[in-house]
């Protein structure tokens, strides 16, 4: 069985800065078909659903739907700031390869 996904304190801190919980939203991380490598991540603010896995920290939530969960086992959800911009990132040990943008991956 896969380990559950983890969320870094930086990601929860960024959600707090955005005010996600105050607006009733959570960071939704999903896996969809498509992208240049076969699968792609979809990351957005959304309301939690009753069947979501909910990861909580610092008063904030990250949610993952049941369909995406097997693809994200053991993954780390983080927030990074670089010269090219700031974004939520996913370090996924299940990905056999990924594209340069970090949004698309293959299994």
Beta strands, then each sheet from edge to edge (+ up, - down):
strand 1: 6-7
strand 2: 26-33
strand 3: 39-46
strand 4: 53-57
strand 5: 60-64
strand 6: 76-82
strand 7: 85-91
strand 8: 97-98
strand 9: 104-106
sheet 1: 1+ 6+ 7-
sheet 2: 4+ 5- 2- 3+ 9- 8+
end
